């Protein structure tokens, strides 16, 4: 059986977006963050998204 590895981005209050739906804090664009994301994407596993995240990623 494969392992399921979870990677979540949430704020301290447990939400990813503010009350206006802003998620800009979760979209860092610096060298360290980009290297971290690239390393995670390079893994041998599959990506599993919920419906809403999938629809956001697909668009």
Residue pairs with C-beta under 8 A, 6 or more apart in sequence:
2 45
3 45
4 48
5 43
5 45
7 40
9 16
9 26
10 16
11 25
16 23
16 26
17 23
49 57
